[in-house]
């Protein structure tokens, strides 16, 4: 049986230039996806996310969802998917019920997270898909800055 982690690595090795994601006007190759996933995984490890931790995704459909989802698979973290259509009360329920320590979101959804953050005791990291400094959050660019594109050294 092949895991998500292994499936991605096999695709990147055997067909590195083949398109993995088509999003808007972008075509992103297997190799580029795997490299980005590794950078996100290494960034999450640097933040202290570890095997068994829960990481929420409060995102619309976009490539960063896959980067984070596969990054979790590479480090043994568990993914909790939250619909971007949910209310603050529903988002708070998912974060607290899952005991999530980290959440990925976008600038338009960030105010929802800010409004409930004090009521989410385990939530330590907000990663926001956006450029530049983002108050109360870590930008994805900051997360992957200086993160190697090599597979994380984690026994899962």
C-alpha positions, 0 to 999 in steps of 0.5 A, a space after each residue: 500500500 502506498 501512502 500519500 507521502 510516497 505517492 507524491 514522491 513517486 510522481 515527482 521522481 518518475 514524472 517530474 515535469 508532468 502537471 500535478 495542479 492546474 489552478 487559474 492560469 498556473 500549471 504546477 509540476 509534480 516536482 514543484 509540488 513535491 518541493 513546495 510540500 517539503 518546504 511547508 513540511 519543514 516549516 511546520 516542523 520548525 514551528 513545533 508541529 509534530 506527529 499526531 498534531 492536528 492542523 486545520 485548513 480553513 481555505 477555499 480551493 487553492 494549491 496551498 491546501 494541497 501543499 499543507 495537506 501533503 506536508 501533514 502526511 510527510 510529518 505525521 500531522 493530521 488534517 482537519 478540513 473546515 469549509 470556508 463557508 462556515 460561521 465563526 461558531 462552527 469554525 471554533 467548534 472544529 478547532 476546539 473539538 479537534 484540538 488543533 494547534 495550527 490553522 491555514 487560512 487566507 486574508 479574507 477569512 482571517 478576521 473569523 479566526 481572530 474573532 474566536 482565537 481567544 476561545 481556541 485554547 490549543 491554537 498556537 499558529 495561524 498561517 495565512 496565505 498572503 504576502 508581507 507581514 500579517 498581524 497575528 499570523 505567519 505568512 506562508 512566505 515566512 513559513 517556508 523562508 529558509 526551509 529546505 525542499 528536501 524531504 523532512 527527516 521524520 519517522 512516521 
